């Protein structure tokens, strides 16, 4: 999901140093022991931001949240599943203001003082059981708000559903857009912004001794053409990719490497913007500092 959203990220464990990061994402199943809770609270107090989903943030027993910063209290397993999520309070403006089905069971939570809902859970008419049947994969929405589905408390956002596992399992577009909307709220000035298809992979590497950043763009689309594995046969060019990169100092040149072809750019004190006219599979772009 982060790759498809053009986000730059590292994978950390409970012992990793959080210094230098602006946003921490805890997906679905990350239980929190007291030492880790204290480190995360210090990270947030120092200006960091947090996204957590489903059981991430619960204590080891799984009966209460270990992070007060999330601004939610646990009531138990969600009574409805599948249920629906509906953005509110201006959240995720690129999604319609309607119910979006969530196939995986979430948690029922309550928003604490100082927290507000970014999306509501809307109940179905009934759960599908041997007594109640709907011919679709989910029972239709009854339109009634049941409890909060996404909650913001300061610089922390909590998703009640296992939104990352759901995306891995069935890839609902709305799940990705909800997560990307949360990231934009908490990280409005990311390392790189790219206007391109979701099949475009990006990374930014720093070369301090060379006094430059190197942007990598990769666009190959694997296809399941056989039973054993995915294959890449066709290289599909992408044109006019707009890129903006956060920079620590003034930029003197932007060029495609190793070709040495310079690109026009616009720079400010903290960002540089440029357009790559054509990407044919892979391209490196060097951002050289003054």
VEXVOTOR-99749 format. One line per 10 residues: number of its first residue (from 1); for each residue x, y, z of N, C-alpha, C. Coordinates in nm, 3 decimals. Layout:
VEXVOTOR-99749
NUM	X Y Z X Y Z X Y Z | ...;
END
This chain:
VEXVOTOR-99749
1	0.082 -0.120 0.000 0.000 0.000 0.000 0.086 0.126 0.000 | 0.193 0.125 0.081 0.282 0.241 0.086 0.358 0.256 -0.045 | 0.401 0.146 -0.104 0.468 0.153 -0.234 0.374 0.211 -0.338 | 0.251 0.163 -0.342 0.155 0.211 -0.442 0.119 0.357 -0.420 | 0.133 0.404 -0.297 0.106 0.545 -0.267 0.227 0.635 -0.281 | 0.340 0.580 -0.329 0.459 0.661 -0.349 0.525 0.708 -0.221 | 0.505 0.633 -0.111 0.561 0.673 0.018 0.700 0.612 0.039 | 0.787 0.689 0.103 0.919 0.639 0.140 0.911 0.585 0.283 | 0.965 0.466 0.307 0.948 0.406 0.440 1.060 0.309 0.472 | 1.080 0.286 0.600 1.165 0.180 0.653 1.078 0.084 0.733;
11	1.123 -0.039 0.750 1.055 -0.137 0.834 1.131 -0.148 0.965 | 1.064 -0.120 1.076 1.127 -0.116 1.207 1.076 -0.231 1.294 | 1.149 -0.258 1.403 1.098 -0.349 1.505 1.088 -0.274 1.637 | 1.051 -0.346 1.743 1.024 -0.280 1.871 1.148 -0.220 1.934 | 1.268 -0.261 1.886 1.393 -0.208 1.942 1.453 -0.097 1.857 | 1.393 -0.066 1.744 1.452 0.031 1.652 1.448 0.172 1.711 | 1.545 0.252 1.670 1.553 0.392 1.710 1.449 0.471 1.631 | 1.363 0.546 1.698 1.258 0.623 1.633 1.302 0.765 1.598 | 1.418 0.805 1.647 1.467 0.939 1.618 1.488 0.957 1.467 | 1.452 1.073 1.417 1.470 1.101 1.275 1.349 1.069 1.191;
21	1.251 1.000 1.248 1.127 0.970 1.175 1.018 1.069 1.214 | 0.928 1.095 1.121 0.817 1.186 1.147 0.685 1.112 1.169 | 0.672 0.993 1.110 0.547 0.917 1.117 0.577 0.771 1.142 | 0.506 0.712 1.238 0.516 0.570 1.270 0.383 0.504 1.236 | 0.387 0.392 1.164 0.266 0.318 1.129 0.273 0.181 1.195 | 0.170 0.150 1.274 0.161 0.020 1.342 0.043 -0.056 1.283 | 0.068 -0.155 1.196 -0.041 -0.221 1.125 -0.102 -0.340 1.200 | -0.227 -0.330 1.232 -0.319 -0.441 1.264 -0.290 -0.525 1.387 | -0.167 -0.572 1.408 -0.144 -0.673 1.512 -0.025 -0.643 1.602 | 0.012 -0.518 1.619 0.131 -0.484 1.696 0.093 -0.459 1.842;
31	0.114 -0.559 1.929 0.087 -0.538 2.071 0.198 -0.454 2.131 | 0.165 -0.381 2.238 0.257 -0.282 2.293 0.282 -0.312 2.441 | 0.408 -0.345 2.473 0.448 -0.362 2.612 0.484 -0.225 2.670 | 0.486 -0.213 2.805 0.512 -0.082 2.866 0.637 -0.010 2.816 | 0.752 -0.077 2.797 0.869 -0.003 2.747 0.846 0.058 2.609 | 0.782 -0.020 2.519 0.754 0.033 2.386 0.652 0.145 2.394 | 0.551 0.131 2.478 0.451 0.236 2.494 0.516 0.367 2.538 | 0.611 0.359 2.633 0.680 0.479 2.680 0.760 0.543 2.568 | 0.826 0.461 2.484 0.904 0.515 2.373 0.815 0.583 2.270 | 0.701 0.522 2.242 0.609 0.582 2.144 0.550 0.711 2.198;
41	0.515 0.714 2.325 0.461 0.837 2.383 0.565 0.949 2.378 | 0.692 0.916 2.403 0.798 1.018 2.392 0.813 1.065 2.248 | 0.803 0.971 2.154 0.811 1.005 2.012 0.700 1.103 1.973 | 0.579 1.079 2.022 0.467 1.167 1.991 0.482 1.301 2.061 | 0.529 1.300 2.185 0.547 1.426 2.259 0.652 1.515 2.192 | 0.747 1.453 2.119 0.851 1.529 2.051 0.808 1.577 1.913 | 0.680 1.554 1.877 0.629 1.602 1.750 0.605 1.497 1.646 | 0.632 1.369 1.678 0.607 1.261 1.583 0.458 1.234 1.568 | 0.424 1.155 1.467 0.284 1.120 1.441 0.271 0.969 1.433 | 0.148 0.920 1.453 0.124 0.776 1.463 -0.005 0.738 1.391;
51	0.003 0.629 1.315 -0.116 0.562 1.261 -0.116 0.420 1.315 | -0.228 0.379 1.374 -0.242 0.242 1.425 -0.376 0.186 1.378 | -0.381 0.055 1.360 -0.505 -0.006 1.312 -0.537 -0.133 1.390 | -0.668 -0.155 1.409 -0.723 -0.276 1.468 -0.660 -0.305 1.605 | -0.586 -0.414 1.620 -0.530 -0.452 1.750 -0.394 -0.388 1.778 | -0.342 -0.315 1.685 -0.215 -0.245 1.710 -0.237 -0.140 1.817 | -0.152 -0.139 1.917 -0.167 -0.045 2.027 -0.230 -0.105 2.151 | -0.285 -0.228 2.139 -0.338 -0.297 2.256 -0.224 -0.350 2.343 | -0.254 -0.372 2.471 -0.155 -0.434 2.560 -0.140 -0.582 2.524 | -0.047 -0.650 2.589 -0.020 -0.790 2.557 -0.141 -0.880 2.580;
61	-0.222 -0.847 2.680 -0.343 -0.926 2.708 -0.451 -0.902 2.604 | -0.442 -0.791 2.531 -0.540 -0.760 2.428 -0.673 -0.712 2.481 | -0.675 -0.664 2.608 -0.803 -0.623 2.667 -0.814 -0.472 2.689 | -0.712 -0.395 2.650 -0.716 -0.249 2.665 -0.605 -0.189 2.581 | -0.622 -0.062 2.544 -0.518 0.006 2.468 -0.407 0.051 2.562 | -0.283 0.026 2.520 -0.167 0.065 2.600 -0.121 0.207 2.569 | -0.178 0.267 2.464 -0.137 0.400 2.421 -0.252 0.499 2.441 | -0.241 0.584 2.542 -0.343 0.686 2.562 -0.350 0.783 2.446 | -0.240 0.800 2.374 -0.234 0.896 2.265 -0.331 0.862 2.153 | -0.376 0.737 2.142 -0.470 0.701 2.037 -0.609 0.761 2.060;
71	-0.641 0.792 2.184 -0.768 0.858 2.212 -0.890 0.769 2.199 | -0.871 0.637 2.214 -0.985 0.545 2.204 -0.980 0.446 2.320 | -1.097 0.396 2.357 -1.107 0.289 2.456 -1.175 0.169 2.391 | -1.136 0.050 2.435 -1.184 -0.073 2.375 -1.316 -0.116 2.440 | -1.415 -0.146 2.354 -1.541 -0.201 2.402 -1.552 -0.350 2.372 | -1.479 -0.396 2.270 -1.481 -0.538 2.239 -1.479 -0.562 2.089 | -1.500 -0.686 2.050 -1.510 -0.718 1.908 -1.632 -0.646 1.847 | -1.618 -0.606 1.723 -1.731 -0.540 1.656 -1.849 -0.636 1.645 | -1.968 -0.593 1.679 -2.084 -0.683 1.670 -2.129 -0.709 1.527 | -2.085 -0.622 1.432 -2.128 -0.638 1.293 -2.008 -0.673 1.206;
81	-2.029 -0.763 1.111 -1.927 -0.796 1.012 -1.987 -0.883 0.902 | -1.966 -0.845 0.775 -1.908 -0.720 0.728 -1.991 -0.599 0.768 | -1.923 -0.487 0.791 -1.991 -0.361 0.816 -1.942 -0.259 0.715 | -1.968 -0.133 0.740 -1.935 -0.030 0.642 -1.866 0.086 0.711 | -1.785 0.158 0.634 -1.718 0.276 0.688 -1.754 0.395 0.599 | -1.785 0.507 0.665 -1.827 0.627 0.591 -1.747 0.746 0.643 | -1.664 0.809 0.556 -1.586 0.925 0.599 -1.677 1.040 0.643 | -1.629 1.118 0.739 -1.704 1.233 0.787 -1.606 1.344 0.824 | -1.660 1.459 0.858 -1.578 1.574 0.901 -1.470 1.611 0.799 | -1.504 1.595 0.670 -1.414 1.637 0.563 -1.298 1.545 0.536;
91	-1.295 1.428 0.599 -1.184 1.335 0.582 -1.193 1.263 0.447 | -1.078 1.236 0.385 -1.067 1.161 0.259 -1.159 1.218 0.152 | -1.134 1.343 0.110 -1.224 1.408 0.014 -1.229 1.341 -0.123 | -1.132 1.252 -0.154 -1.136 1.184 -0.284 -1.225 1.060 -0.282 | -1.289 1.032 -0.168 -1.384 0.922 -0.160 -1.527 0.977 -0.153 | -1.623 0.910 -0.216 -1.763 0.953 -0.205 -1.810 0.946 -0.059 | -1.902 1.037 -0.023 -1.957 1.038 0.114 -2.065 0.931 0.125 | -2.024 0.808 0.112 -2.118 0.695 0.117 -2.053 0.582 0.194 | -2.126 0.471 0.212 -2.074 0.359 0.287 -1.983 0.272 0.200 | -1.868 0.236 0.257 -1.774 0.148 0.187 -1.760 0.021 0.272;
101	-1.782 -0.093 0.209 -1.788 -0.218 0.284 -1.649 -0.255 0.336 | -1.646 -0.307 0.460 -1.524 -0.359 0.522 -1.551 -0.506 0.553 | -1.485 -0.595 0.481 -1.516 -0.737 0.491 -1.460 -0.803 0.617 | -1.353 -0.749 0.671 -1.290 -0.809 0.789 -1.346 -0.746 0.916 | -1.370 -0.829 1.017 -1.427 -0.779 1.142 -1.329 -0.686 1.213 | -1.380 -0.573 1.258 -1.299 -0.478 1.331 -1.324 -0.486 1.480 | -1.285 -0.381 1.551 -1.313 -0.367 1.693 -1.415 -0.257 1.713 | -1.492 -0.270 1.820 -1.579 -0.160 1.861 -1.503 -0.077 1.963 | -1.486 0.052 1.931 -1.415 0.143 2.020 -1.501 0.265 2.046 | -1.465 0.337 2.151 -1.529 0.465 2.182 -1.422 0.573 2.178;
111	-1.457 0.689 2.126 -1.363 0.801 2.121 -1.358 0.868 2.258 | -1.238 0.891 2.306 -1.219 0.956 2.435 -1.228 1.108 2.418 | -1.226 1.179 2.531 -1.232 1.325 2.529 -1.115 1.380 2.448 | -1.144 1.477 2.363 -1.041 1.538 2.280 -1.020 1.469 2.147 | -1.084 1.355 2.125 -1.072 1.284 1.998 -1.198 1.305 1.915 | -1.186 1.291 1.785 -1.304 1.304 1.699 -1.299 1.200 1.589 | -1.416 1.163 1.541 -1.425 1.062 1.436 -1.393 1.124 1.301 | -1.312 1.053 1.224 -1.288 1.087 1.084 -1.373 1.001 0.991 | -1.424 0.890 1.043 -1.515 0.804 0.969 -1.599 0.726 1.069 | -1.723 0.702 1.032 -1.816 0.626 1.116 -1.831 0.484 1.063;
121	-1.856 0.390 1.153 -1.898 0.257 1.112 -2.050 0.258 1.099 | -2.097 0.213 0.984 -2.241 0.203 0.959 -2.279 0.055 0.959 | -2.384 0.022 1.033 -2.423 -0.118 1.051 -2.496 -0.173 0.929 | -2.485 -0.304 0.905 -2.570 -0.369 0.805 -2.708 -0.398 0.866 | -2.800 -0.445 0.784 -2.930 -0.482 0.838 -2.918 -0.601 0.933 | -2.827 -0.692 0.904 -2.807 -0.807 0.992 -2.676 -0.873 0.954 | -2.619 -0.952 1.046 -2.506 -1.038 1.013 -2.556 -1.160 0.938 | -2.476 -1.207 0.844 -2.514 -1.326 0.768 -2.490 -1.450 0.854 | -2.595 -1.521 0.885 -2.587 -1.646 0.961 -2.681 -1.747 0.894 | -2.694 -1.863 0.955 -2.788 -1.961 0.901 -2.932 -1.911 0.912;
131	-2.955 -1.814 1.002 -3.090 -1.759 1.018 -3.118 -1.642 0.925 | -3.012 -1.572 0.882 -3.029 -1.452 0.801 -2.934 -1.461 0.682 | -2.989 -1.446 0.562 -2.908 -1.467 0.443 -2.923 -1.352 0.346 | -2.809 -1.314 0.287 -2.807 -1.220 0.175 -2.724 -1.284 0.066 | -2.768 -1.274 -0.058 -2.700 -1.346 -0.167 -2.567 -1.283 -0.204 | -2.540 -1.161 -0.158 -2.412 -1.095 -0.186 -2.309 -1.134 -0.078 | -2.187 -1.085 -0.095 -2.084 -1.115 0.004 -2.107 -1.041 0.134 | -2.194 -0.940 0.132 -2.226 -0.867 0.255 -2.372 -0.824 0.252 | -2.428 -0.811 0.371 -2.564 -0.760 0.384 -2.562 -0.609 0.360 | -2.663 -0.552 0.295 -2.663 -0.408 0.269 -2.663 -0.325 0.397;
141	-2.616 -0.203 0.383 -2.615 -0.108 0.494 -2.757 -0.070 0.533 | -2.778 -0.056 0.665 -2.908 -0.007 0.711 -2.906 0.145 0.729 | -2.789 0.207 0.712 -2.778 0.352 0.721 -2.759 0.407 0.860 | -2.755 0.322 0.963 -2.744 0.370 1.101 -2.598 0.364 1.148 | -2.551 0.476 1.205 -2.415 0.482 1.259 -2.408 0.398 1.386 | -2.307 0.311 1.393 -2.294 0.221 1.508 -2.189 0.268 1.607 | -2.071 0.309 1.558 -1.960 0.352 1.645 -1.853 0.411 1.553 | -1.750 0.475 1.609 -1.647 0.534 1.523 -1.560 0.427 1.458 | -1.521 0.455 1.333 -1.436 0.362 1.259 -1.295 0.411 1.242 | -1.277 0.543 1.232 -1.144 0.605 1.226 -1.148 0.724 1.320;
151	-1.051 0.733 1.409 -1.050 0.836 1.514 -0.917 0.910 1.510 | -0.925 1.043 1.518 -0.803 1.123 1.531 -0.796 1.185 1.670 | -0.679 1.173 1.731 -0.654 1.236 1.861 -0.517 1.302 1.853 | -0.516 1.434 1.836 -0.390 1.505 1.820 -0.318 1.458 1.695 | -0.195 1.412 1.712 -0.117 1.365 1.597 -0.117 1.213 1.586 | -0.228 1.151 1.629 -0.244 1.005 1.615 -0.379 0.976 1.549 | -0.380 0.878 1.459 -0.503 0.835 1.392 -0.515 0.684 1.409 | -0.634 0.639 1.450 -0.659 0.498 1.475 -0.769 0.446 1.382 | -0.745 0.331 1.318 -0.843 0.261 1.234 -0.895 0.139 1.311 | -1.025 0.127 1.325 -1.083 0.016 1.402 -1.076 -0.117 1.327;
161	-1.064 -0.113 1.194 -1.059 -0.235 1.115 -0.915 -0.276 1.086 | -0.891 -0.405 1.056 -0.758 -0.449 1.011 -0.738 -0.409 0.865 | -0.719 -0.281 0.843 -0.727 -0.224 0.707 -0.612 -0.271 0.619 | -0.496 -0.298 0.679 -0.382 -0.342 0.599 -0.397 -0.488 0.557 | -0.441 -0.576 0.650 -0.463 -0.715 0.610 -0.576 -0.726 0.509 | -0.679 -0.641 0.524 -0.790 -0.642 0.429 -0.741 -0.604 0.290 | -0.652 -0.506 0.284 -0.600 -0.466 0.153 -0.514 -0.577 0.094 | -0.436 -0.644 0.177 -0.355 -0.756 0.129 -0.443 -0.868 0.077 | -0.559 -0.887 0.139 -0.646 -1.000 0.103 -0.731 -0.970 -0.019 | -0.795 -0.851 -0.024 -0.891 -0.824 -0.132 -0.867 -0.691 -0.204;
171	-0.771 -0.609 -0.158 -0.730 -0.485 -0.224 -0.843 -0.387 -0.255 | -0.931 -0.355 -0.157 -1.030 -0.251 -0.185 -0.961 -0.115 -0.202 | -0.995 -0.045 -0.308 -0.932 0.084 -0.335 -0.957 0.182 -0.222 | -1.078 0.175 -0.160 -1.110 0.271 -0.054 -1.021 0.254 0.068 | -0.974 0.130 0.094 -0.883 0.110 0.207 -0.754 0.188 0.186 | -0.698 0.177 0.066 -0.574 0.250 0.036 -0.598 0.400 0.043 | -0.708 0.448 -0.010 -0.733 0.592 -0.009 -0.756 0.645 0.132 | -0.815 0.565 0.218 -0.832 0.607 0.357 -0.697 0.619 0.427 | -0.609 0.521 0.405 -0.476 0.527 0.467 -0.396 0.644 0.410 | -0.401 0.664 0.279 -0.327 0.776 0.219 -0.379 0.910 0.270;
181	-0.510 0.920 0.292 -0.567 1.044 0.347 -0.515 1.068 0.488 | -0.503 0.961 0.568 -0.449 0.976 0.703 -0.303 1.019 0.699 | -0.226 0.962 0.607 -0.085 1.000 0.594 -0.074 1.147 0.554 | -0.158 1.192 0.462 -0.152 1.333 0.420 -0.184 1.427 0.535 | -0.277 1.387 0.622 -0.311 1.471 0.737 -0.193 1.484 0.833 | -0.124 1.373 0.857 -0.019 1.372 0.958 0.119 1.405 0.901 | 0.135 1.388 0.770 0.264 1.412 0.706 0.241 1.493 0.578 | 0.205 1.621 0.595 0.172 1.702 0.477 0.292 1.735 0.389 | 0.415 1.717 0.440 0.534 1.750 0.363 0.624 1.627 0.354 | 0.587 1.526 0.275 0.664 1.401 0.270 0.796 1.420 0.196;
191	0.879 1.317 0.204 1.009 1.322 0.135 0.989 1.343 -0.014 | 0.895 1.269 -0.074 0.874 1.281 -0.218 0.725 1.276 -0.249 | 0.684 1.359 -0.344 0.550 1.355 -0.399 0.562 1.323 -0.548 | 0.485 1.225 -0.593 0.493 1.180 -0.732 0.353 1.171 -0.789 | 0.333 1.231 -0.907 0.209 1.218 -0.980 0.228 1.111 -1.087 | 0.188 0.989 -1.055 0.205 0.879 -1.148 0.112 0.766 -1.113 | 0.110 0.658 -1.191 0.021 0.546 -1.164 0.062 0.472 -1.038 | -0.030 0.396 -0.980 -0.002 0.321 -0.858 0.095 0.206 -0.882 | 0.120 0.173 -1.008 0.216 0.068 -1.043 0.360 0.122 -1.045 | 0.378 0.250 -1.020 0.510 0.312 -1.019 0.574 0.298 -0.881;
201	0.694 0.241 -0.875 0.768 0.228 -0.750 0.874 0.337 -0.744 | 0.891 0.396 -0.624 0.983 0.509 -0.610 1.072 0.490 -0.487 | 1.189 0.550 -0.493 1.274 0.558 -0.374 1.368 0.676 -0.389 | 1.412 0.729 -0.274 1.510 0.838 -0.272 1.627 0.792 -0.187 | 1.747 0.793 -0.242 1.868 0.757 -0.169 1.958 0.880 -0.156 | 2.022 0.891 -0.041 2.114 1.001 -0.017 2.257 0.953 -0.036 | 2.338 1.032 -0.106 2.481 1.007 -0.121 2.556 1.129 -0.067 | 2.584 1.130 0.065 2.645 1.249 0.127 2.780 1.285 0.067 | 2.862 1.185 0.037 2.995 1.217 -0.017 2.988 1.278 -0.156 | 2.878 1.248 -0.228 2.860 1.305 -0.361 2.775 1.432 -0.358;
211	2.727 1.469 -0.238 2.647 1.589 -0.221 2.522 1.587 -0.311 | 2.449 1.474 -0.304 2.332 1.462 -0.390 2.234 1.358 -0.336 | 2.110 1.368 -0.385 2.009 1.263 -0.373 2.000 1.193 -0.507 | 1.963 1.065 -0.503 1.934 0.991 -0.626 1.793 0.933 -0.615 | 1.707 0.975 -0.707 1.569 0.925 -0.715 1.567 0.806 -0.811 | 1.504 0.698 -0.767 1.483 0.581 -0.854 1.334 0.571 -0.885 | 1.302 0.555 -1.011 1.165 0.530 -1.056 1.164 0.397 -1.132 | 1.071 0.311 -1.096 1.063 0.177 -1.155 0.920 0.149 -1.196 | 0.900 0.112 -1.323 0.764 0.084 -1.369 0.763 -0.038 -1.461 | 0.745 -0.154 -1.399 0.721 -0.279 -1.469 0.598 -0.343 -1.404;
221	0.510 -0.399 -1.485 0.385 -0.453 -1.432 0.386 -0.606 -1.443 | 0.403 -0.676 -1.330 0.398 -0.823 -1.335 0.256 -0.872 -1.366 | 0.249 -0.981 -1.440 0.121 -1.043 -1.473 0.126 -1.192 -1.442 | 0.013 -1.246 -1.394 0.004 -1.389 -1.367 -0.036 -1.460 -1.498 | 0.065 -1.492 -1.578 0.039 -1.558 -1.706 0.060 -1.709 -1.699 | 0.105 -1.757 -1.584 0.123 -1.901 -1.567 0.091 -1.936 -1.422 | 0.087 -2.063 -1.392 0.048 -2.106 -1.258 0.158 -2.086 -1.155 | 0.283 -2.083 -1.199 0.394 -2.088 -1.104 0.435 -1.951 -1.050 | 0.434 -1.846 -1.133 0.488 -1.717 -1.090 0.438 -1.607 -1.183 | 0.465 -1.483 -1.142 0.431 -1.367 -1.224 0.545 -1.339 -1.322;
231	0.509 -1.285 -1.437 0.610 -1.254 -1.538 0.596 -1.108 -1.581 | 0.706 -1.052 -1.631 0.707 -0.919 -1.692 0.754 -0.936 -1.834 | 0.669 -0.902 -1.929 0.705 -0.916 -2.070 0.713 -0.780 -2.139 | 0.614 -0.695 -2.116 0.606 -0.569 -2.187 0.651 -0.453 -2.098 | 0.729 -0.363 -2.155 0.766 -0.239 -2.087 0.670 -0.131 -2.136 | 0.591 -0.077 -2.044 0.490 0.022 -2.079 0.539 0.159 -2.036 | 0.573 0.248 -2.129 0.625 0.380 -2.092 0.520 0.463 -2.018 | 0.569 0.549 -1.930 0.485 0.647 -1.860 0.542 0.785 -1.890 | 0.454 0.880 -1.919 0.498 1.011 -1.964 0.463 1.120 -1.863 | 0.546 1.225 -1.863 0.521 1.349 -1.788 0.490 1.323 -1.641;
241	0.585 1.260 -1.573 0.571 1.231 -1.430 0.619 1.352 -1.350 | 0.531 1.410 -1.272 0.564 1.526 -1.189 0.618 1.479 -1.054 | 0.732 1.533 -1.015 0.802 1.489 -0.894 0.841 1.610 -0.811 | 0.822 1.599 -0.680 0.866 1.701 -0.586 0.938 1.631 -0.471 | 1.057 1.679 -0.437 1.140 1.615 -0.335 1.180 1.718 -0.230 | 1.166 1.681 -0.103 1.213 1.767 0.006 1.365 1.766 0.006 | 1.425 1.884 0.014 1.570 1.896 0.007 1.624 1.976 0.126 | 1.744 1.940 0.174 1.801 2.010 0.290 1.871 2.140 0.255 | 1.898 2.163 0.124 1.967 2.285 0.082 1.938 2.312 -0.065 | 1.993 2.421 -0.115 1.966 2.463 -0.253 2.016 2.360 -0.353;
251	1.945 2.350 -0.463 1.977 2.255 -0.569 2.040 2.329 -0.686 | 2.148 2.273 -0.740 2.212 2.338 -0.855 2.183 2.268 -0.986 | 2.151 2.139 -0.980 2.122 2.068 -1.104 2.040 1.944 -1.076 | 1.949 1.911 -1.170 1.874 1.786 -1.170 1.897 1.720 -1.305 | 1.945 1.596 -1.303 1.973 1.532 -1.431 1.946 1.382 -1.426 | 1.907 1.328 -1.542 1.890 1.184 -1.556 2.029 1.121 -1.565 | 2.048 1.015 -1.492 2.176 0.946 -1.494 2.151 0.798 -1.526 | 2.243 0.734 -1.596 2.377 0.784 -1.632 2.382 0.865 -1.761 | 2.267 0.896 -1.822 2.269 0.964 -1.951 2.328 1.105 -1.943 | 2.310 1.171 -1.825 2.359 1.307 -1.812 2.266 1.411 -1.872;
261	2.139 1.374 -1.894 2.043 1.468 -1.953 1.981 1.554 -1.843 | 1.999 1.685 -1.852 1.949 1.775 -1.749 1.799 1.796 -1.762 | 1.733 1.814 -1.646 1.590 1.842 -1.641 1.570 1.981 -1.583 | 1.475 2.055 -1.640 1.439 2.183 -1.581 1.374 2.160 -1.445 | 1.401 2.250 -1.350 1.344 2.233 -1.216 1.313 2.369 -1.155 | 1.226 2.364 -1.056 1.194 2.481 -0.974 1.227 2.447 -0.831 | 1.304 2.533 -0.766 1.346 2.505 -0.630 1.308 2.615 -0.534 | 1.286 2.576 -0.409 1.264 2.669 -0.300 1.364 2.634 -0.191 | 1.345 2.689 -0.071 1.439 2.661 0.037 1.437 2.515 0.080 | 1.322 2.447 0.063 1.312 2.313 0.118 1.257 2.208 0.023;
271	1.228 2.244 -0.105 1.179 2.144 -0.200 1.228 2.178 -0.339 | 1.234 2.074 -0.423 1.263 2.092 -0.564 1.158 2.016 -0.644 | 1.111 2.075 -0.753 1.008 2.013 -0.835 1.056 2.006 -0.980 | 1.025 1.895 -1.046 1.064 1.878 -1.186 0.973 1.773 -1.249 | 0.979 1.762 -1.381 0.897 1.667 -1.455 0.986 1.577 -1.539 | 0.966 1.446 -1.527 1.036 1.351 -1.613 0.949 1.327 -1.737 | 0.998 1.363 -1.856 0.913 1.352 -1.976 0.872 1.209 -2.010 | 0.962 1.113 -1.987 0.931 0.974 -2.025 1.007 0.877 -1.934 | 0.934 0.781 -1.881 0.993 0.673 -1.803 0.974 0.544 -1.880 | 1.085 0.480 -1.914 1.078 0.357 -1.991 1.133 0.242 -1.906;
281	1.055 0.203 -1.806 1.094 0.093 -1.718 1.164 0.141 -1.593 | 1.285 0.196 -1.607 1.361 0.242 -1.490 1.437 0.369 -1.525 | 1.443 0.459 -1.427 1.521 0.582 -1.444 1.578 0.626 -1.311 | 1.705 0.665 -1.313 1.768 0.732 -1.199 1.776 0.881 -1.229 | 1.751 0.961 -1.127 1.759 1.106 -1.140 1.842 1.159 -1.025 | 1.951 1.229 -1.057 2.040 1.285 -0.955 1.998 1.428 -0.924 | 1.978 1.458 -0.796 1.950 1.593 -0.750 2.078 1.642 -0.682 | 2.150 1.728 -0.749 2.280 1.774 -0.701 2.266 1.906 -0.626 | 2.327 1.913 -0.509 2.314 2.031 -0.425 2.427 2.130 -0.452 | 2.397 2.256 -0.425 2.495 2.363 -0.446 2.608 2.352 -0.344;
END
